[in-house]
Amino acid sequence: RSDLEVILTGRDPEDELVELADYVTEMKKIKHPYDKKQPARLGIEF
């Protein structure tokens, strides 16, 4: 269907999924509060 978008999140997708997808984005941490030993926040990191 041309009016449907499906978004998947996660790590290490199978090659077959990458081949089927129209968009594939890889995110990389540049800076994060974890770097200063700050604890994870409910609703943000988990």
C-alpha positions as CSV (number, residue, x, y, z in Angstrom):
1,R,0.0,0.0,0.0
2,S,1.4,3.4,-0.9
3,D,-0.4,5.1,2.0
4,L,1.2,2.9,4.7
5,E,4.5,3.5,6.6
6,V,6.0,0.9,8.9
7,I,8.8,2.0,11.3
8,L,11.0,-0.5,13.1
9,T,13.6,0.2,15.7
10,G,16.3,-1.9,17.1
11,R,19.9,-3.1,16.5
12,D,21.6,-5.3,14.0
13,P,18.8,-5.9,11.4
14,E,19.0,-9.0,9.2
15,D,20.4,-8.3,5.7
16,E,17.1,-9.3,4.2
17,L,15.3,-6.6,6.2
18,V,17.7,-4.0,5.1
19,E,17.3,-5.0,1.5
20,L,13.5,-4.8,1.7
21,A,13.5,-1.4,3.4
22,D,13.2,1.9,1.6
23,Y,15.0,3.8,4.4
24,V,17.7,2.6,6.8
25,T,19.2,4.9,9.3
26,E,22.1,4.2,11.7
27,M,22.4,6.4,14.8
28,K,25.6,7.1,16.6
29,K,26.1,8.6,20.1
30,I,28.2,11.7,20.1
31,K,27.5,12.9,23.6
32,H,25.2,11.5,26.3
33,P,24.6,12.0,30.1
34,Y,25.9,8.4,30.6
35,D,29.4,9.9,29.8
36,K,29.1,11.8,33.1
37,K,27.8,8.8,35.0
38,Q,24.3,10.2,35.2
39,P,21.6,7.4,35.6
40,A,19.1,6.4,32.9
41,R,15.8,8.3,33.0
42,L,12.4,6.6,32.8
43,G,10.7,7.5,29.6
44,I,13.9,8.7,27.9
45,E,16.5,5.9,28.0
46,F,14.1,3.1,28.9
